[in-house]
């Protein structure tokens, strides 16, 4: 395995001193090390991958240097537009090093949303004409590879990529781990919500551990789960899936969202607010962290989601912390007119034995569609 200290020291020796991106589970060890050993001006966690490319572009414009952009390959789609229309050598010619976590590597078991992305990843990089190298736990020449990629980026004035396989970096635990002391965690809050909703209410849950917890809670409550859309992949888009549903059904629609997901495509709040969707209730499970990929911080606790929602046109907005408040609120919410936004502030973390849905995404989709048409 590659030691994160040696990797970061080499980057600094090559004058790569700015790091930005969206946290990834495959890169959580090197990501945590960068977070612990960089200043706030050297390291910025971006709202989404395209924004990270833009941040690295601004850094280059100001300093003439190149930065590192880290991302999971599922986020490569968010970065394609600025990579091709901004950073490409035929446009502004911005050198930068992409560090891409390879989810869905062929031959390795992974979640369904990663299989296609992992299979076509190299073809995408080839099509974008981005030079890349692949590394894993057995790579012994990381210094040489970094030197080569940085040299190409500077000489050609273009993005280059380091594709990282699973378990490439030595384990490292984030030291700057800000713990909170709210009464609830996400699974506890979800249990309160799901117990209160009407049986025919439609639930759209965001990607990651939220959907996994919804699936397990439904099993414990002996609910059919046929009213749920368990979003996989497409981080940040659950709210617009929910709006698309709400605009085309009379049933109540509840979006169970995350703070990191909302931040990723925050313009969706304005679209929901202006939609006047009376049957849509948007719930943000705010734990101030990218909890599904390592617990790295978001700016969720620094924002006033209530004020933002109201400014965007939501009819009502609430902020809640306790189970008692939440139980009363959800009971009232079933009679409320939307669009509404409810922020629940909570602690991060999940059970180590948290399972995964046993149904496939297609099975989940078909069950929901059958329910909506019945």
ZAMARGU-4260 file (C-alpha; in steps of 0.2 Angstrom, whole numbers, plus 5000, padded with zeros to 4 digits):
<rodrens>
0) 5000/5000/5000 | 5005/5018/4997 | 5008/5029/5013 | 4998/5045/5012 | 5012/5055/5020
5) 5024/5049/5006 | 5011/5053/4993 | 5007/5071/4999 | 5025/5075/5002 | 5029/5070/4984
10) 5014/5081/4978 | 5022/5096/4988 | 5039/5092/4981 | 5031/5094/4964 | 5024/5111/4969
15) 5006/5104/4969 | 5000/5113/4985 | 4981/5115/4982 | 4968/5101/4985 | 4950/5101/4981
20) 4936/5089/4977 | 4921/5078/4984 | 4925/5065/4996 | 4926/5047/4990 | 4926/5030/5000
25) 4940/5023/4990 | 4950/5039/4993 | 4945/5042/5012 | 4962/5038/5019 | 4972/5050/5008
30) 4958/5062/5009 | 4958/5062/5028 | 4977/5064/5028 | 4976/5079/5016 | 4962/5087/5027
35) 4973/5084/5043 | 4989/5091/5035 | 4983/5106/5025 | 4978/5123/5029 | 4960/5130/5025
40) 4968/5139/5010 | 4976/5124/5003 | 4961/5112/5005 | 4943/5115/5000 | 4930/5102/5000
45) 4919/5107/4985 | 4900/5106/4983 | 4902/5095/4967 | 4915/5088/4956 | 4913/5101/4942
50) 4915/5115/4955 | 4931/5107/4961 | 4938/5108/4943 | 4933/5127/4943 | 4941/5129/4960
55) 4957/5122/4953 | 4956/5133/4938 | 4954/5148/4948 | 4969/5143/4958 | 4980/5141/4942
60) 4974/5158/4936 | 4980/5166/4952 | 4996/5157/4955 | 5001/5149/4938 | 5002/5132/4948
65) 4992/5116/4946 | 4981/5109/4959 | 4974/5092/4963 | 4956/5087/4961 | 4950/5072/4970
70) 4933/5063/4966 | 4924/5046/4964 | 4922/5040/4946 | 4903/5042/4948 | 4906/5060/4950
75) 4916/5061/4933 | 4900/5065/4924 | 4898/5081/4935 | 4916/5086/4930 | 4915/5082/4911
80) 4908/5099/4906 | 4921/5110/4914 | 4935/5098/4910 | 4931/5099/4891 | 4924/5117/4890
85) 4935/5126/4902 | 4951/5116/4907 | 4954/5107/4890 | 4970/5112/4881 | 4960/5118/4866
90) 4951/5130/4877 | 4959/5138/4892 | 4973/5125/4894 | 4973/5123/4913 | 4985/5110/4920
95) 4978/5100/4935 | 4979/5082/4942 | 4963/5072/4944 | 4963/5058/4957 | 4949/5047/4953
100) 4943/5033/4965 | 4939/5018/4954 | 4922/5011/4960 | 4914/4997/4949 | 4931/4990/4944
105) 4927/4975/4932 | 4929/4959/4941 | 4926/4967/4958 | 4909/4966/4967 | 4902/4983/4969
110) 4885/4992/4971 | 4874/4992/4955 | 4876/5011/4952 | 4895/5009/4950 | 4896/4994/4938
115) 4893/5003/4922 | 4903/5018/4927 | 4917/5007/4932 | 4917/4998/4916 | 4917/5013/4905
120) 4928/5024/4915 | 4944/5022/4905 | 4934/5024/4889 | 4928/5041/4895 | 4945/5047/4899
125) 4951/5041/4882 | 4937/5050/4873 | 4941/5066/4883 | 4959/5064/4878 | 4965/5065/4896
130) 4981/5056/4900 | 4980/5044/4915 | 4989/5031/4925 | 4981/5017/4936 | 4988/5014/4953
135) 4984/5001/4966 | 4992/4994/4982 | 5006/4985/4973 | 5012/5001/4964 | 5030/5004/4969
140) 5034/5018/4957 | 5022/5031/4963 | 5035/5045/4963 | 5039/5042/4945 | 5021/5041/4940
145) 5017/5058/4949 | 5032/5066/4941 | 5027/5059/4924 | 5009/5065/4925 | 5013/5082/4932
150) 5026/5085/4918 | 5013/5080/4905 | 5000/5092/4913 | 5012/5107/4913 | 5020/5104/4896
155) 5003/5101/4887 | 4993/5113/4898 | 4979/5100/4901 | 4971/5089/4915 | 4979/5072/4918
160) 4972/5058/4929 | 4977/5046/4942 | 4965/5032/4943 | 4965/5024/4960 | 4960/5006/4964
165) 4952/5000/4980 | 4964/4999/4996 | 4978/5008/4987 | 4982/5019/5002 | 4987/5014/5019
170) 4973/5016/5032 | 4972/5033/5040 | 4959/5040/5052 | 4954/5058/5051 | 4960/5067/5067
175) 4949/5083/5064 | 4933/5074/5067 | 4921/5086/5074 | 4908/5077/5085 | 4891/5084/5089
180) 4879/5080/5103 | 4862/5081/5095 | 4848/5069/5102 | 4846/5060/5086 | 4857/5051/5073
185) 4850/5048/5055 | 4843/5030/5057 | 4834/5036/5073 | 4826/5051/5064 | 4821/5040/5049
190) 4812/5028/5060 | 4802/5042/5068 | 4797/5048/5051 | 4793/5032/5043 | 4782/5027/5057
195) 4772/5043/5055 | 4769/5043/5037 | 4752/5038/5029 | 4753/5021/5021 | 4751/5028/5003
200) 4764/5042/5005 | 4778/5041/4992 | 4796/5042/4999 | 4811/5046/4989 | 4827/5044/4999
205) 4844/5050/4994 | 4859/5039/4989 | 4871/5031/5001 | 4867/5026/5019 | 4850/5035/5020
210) 4842/5023/5007 | 4850/5008/5015 | 4843/5013/5032 | 4826/5016/5025 | 4826/4999/5017
215) 4831/4991/5034 | 4818/5001/5044 | 4804/4996/5032 | 4809/4978/5035 | 4808/4980/5054
220) 4791/4989/5053 | 4785/4975/5041 | 4781/4988/5028 | 4780/4983/5010 | 4792/4997/5004
225) 4782/4998/4988 | 4780/5017/4990 | 4799/5020/4991 | 4811/5025/4978 | 4828/5021/4985
230) 4840/5032/4975 | 4857/5025/4970 | 4870/5035/4962 | 4865/5052/4955 | 4870/5061/4971
235) 4861/5077/4974 | 4846/5073/4962 | 4834/5065/4974 | 4824/5081/4977 | 4821/5083/4958
240) 4816/5065/4957 | 4803/5069/4971 | 4797/5085/4962 | 4795/5075/4946 | 4784/5063/4955
245) 4775/5076/4965 | 4770/5085/4949 | 4762/5069/4942 | 4753/5061/4956 | 4740/5067/4969
250) 4749/5057/4983 | 4760/5065/4996 | 4778/5064/4992 | 4792/5065/5005 | 4810/5068/5000
255) 4823/5061/5013 | 4838/5071/5008 | 4856/5074/5015 | 4865/5090/5018 | 4879/5086/5006
260) 4867/5080/4993 | 4857/5097/4994 | 4873/5107/4993 | 4879/5098/4978 | 4864/5104/4967
265) 4857/5118/4978 | 4848/5127/4963 | 4835/5113/4964 | 4829/5122/4980 | 4824/5137/4969
270) 4815/5125/4956 | 4805/5116/4970 | 4801/5133/4979 | 4794/5140/4962 | 4785/5124/4958
275) 4771/5127/4971 | 4770/5108/4973 | 4757/5107/4987 | 4760/5088/4990 | 4779/5089/4991
280) 4789/5089/5008 | 4807/5090/5008 | 4817/5084/5023 | 4835/5087/5025 | 4844/5075/5037
285) 4858/5087/5041 | 4873/5079/5050 | 4886/5091/5043 | 4896/5077/5035 | 4898/5066/5019
290) 4893/5052/5030 | 4893/5038/5017 | 4911/5040/5011 | 4921/5044/5027 | 4912/5057/5037
295) 4922/5072/5030 | 4913/5089/5034 | 4901/5099/5024 | 4896/5117/5027 | 4879/5110/5032
300) 4879/5117/5050 | 4885/5134/5044 | 4870/5137/5033 | 4852/5143/5037 | 4842/5130/5027
305) 4826/5137/5033 | 4830/5155/5027 | 4836/5148/5010 | 4821/5138/5007 | 4809/5152/5011
310) 4819/5164/5000 | 4817/5151/4986 | 4798/5150/4988 | 4795/5136/4999 | 4778/5138/5008
315) 4785/5134/5025 | 4802/5129/5033 | 4806/5121/5049 | 4822/5116/5059 | 4821/5101/5072
320) 4833/5092/5084 | 4823/5081/5096 | 4813/5065/5093 | 4798/5072/5102 | 4798/5088/5091
325) 4800/5077/5075 | 4786/5065/5080 | 4774/5080/5082 | 4780/5088/5067 | 4778/5074/5055
330) 4761/5071/5061 | 4756/5089/5057 | 4766/5088/5041 | 4755/5075/5034 | 4741/5088/5034
335) 4752/5103/5028 | 4752/5111/5011 | 4769/5111/5002 | 4781/5113/4996 | 4789/5113/5014
340) 4807/5110/5020 | 4811/5102/5036 | 4829/5102/5042 | 4834/5089/5056 | 4850/5092/5064
345) 4858/5076/5070 | 4874/5067/5073 | 4884/5058/5060 | 4888/5039/5060 | 4879/5023/5056
350) 4879/5005/5062 | 4893/4994/5056 | 4881/4980/5052 | 4870/4991/5041 | 4864/4980/5027
355) 4860/4984/5009 | 4844/4983/4999 | 4841/4965/4993 | 4830/4971/4979 | 4838/4978/4963
360) 4836/4996/4957 | 4825/4990/4943 | 4814/4979/4955 | 4812/4994/4966 | 4807/5005/4952
365) 4794/4993/4945 | 4786/4991/4963 | 4784/5009/4965 | 4777/5012/4947 | 4765/4997/4950
370) 4759/5006/4966 | 4757/5023/4958 | 4746/5015/4944 | 4735/5005/4955
</rodrens>
